[in-house]
Amino acid sequence: MTSAGRKLIPASAVEMRLLRDVLGLRKRQKTTKRDPEKKDLLLALALALKKIEKAEAENFLPLGFRKRRVRFPLVRA
């Protein structure tokens, strides 16, 4: 809140951005870097999930606007 006699002067967005850069308060600053081993693991997991999705795409039959999964009977030997 401001006092009754004091008026606020609106600052431009450019001035505020420059002030934040000077003070070191960037908009989106990462705090820590991701662990390289964890990054490799997450990438491998994402690739594996894409391969599973691609392989199981044939297990679905279109029925109207929905997709139903085909259930294969279990073969017991």
MODELLER restraints for C-alpha pairs under 7 A, 6 or more apart:
rsr = mdl.restraints
at = mdl.atoms
rsr.add(forms.Gaussian(group=physical.xy_distance, feature=features.Distance(at['CA:20:A'], at['CA:26:A']), mean=6.23, stdev=0.5))
rsr.add(forms.Gaussian(group=physical.xy_distance, feature=features.Distance(at['CA:59:A'], at['CA:69:A']), mean=6.03, stdev=0.5))
rsr.add(forms.Gaussian(group=physical.xy_distance, feature=features.Distance(at['CA:59:A'], at['CA:70:A']), mean=5.45, stdev=0.5))
rsr.add(forms.Gaussian(group=physical.xy_distance, feature=features.Distance(at['CA:60:A'], at['CA:67:A']), mean=6.21, stdev=0.5))
rsr.add(forms.Gaussian(group=physical.xy_distance, feature=features.Distance(at['CA:60:A'], at['CA:68:A']), mean=5.68, stdev=0.5))
rsr.add(forms.Gaussian(group=physical.xy_distance, feature=features.Distance(at['CA:60:A'], at['CA:69:A']), mean=4.56, stdev=0.5))
rsr.add(forms.Gaussian(group=physical.xy_distance, feature=features.Distance(at['CA:60:A'], at['CA:70:A']), mean=5.57, stdev=0.5))
rsr.add(forms.Gaussian(group=physical.xy_distance, feature=features.Distance(at['CA:61:A'], at['CA:67:A']), mean=5.87, stdev=0.5))
rsr.add(forms.Gaussian(group=physical.xy_distance, feature=features.Distance(at['CA:61:A'], at['CA:68:A']), mean=5.76, stdev=0.5))
rsr.add(forms.Gaussian(group=physical.xy_distance, feature=features.Distance(at['CA:61:A'], at['CA:69:A']), mean=6.54, stdev=0.5))
rsr.add(forms.Gaussian(group=physical.xy_distance, feature=features.Distance(at['CA:61:A'], at['CA:70:A']), mean=6.77, stdev=0.5))
rsr.add(forms.Gaussian(group=physical.xy_distance, feature=features.Distance(at['CA:62:A'], at['CA:68:A']), mean=6.59, stdev=0.5))
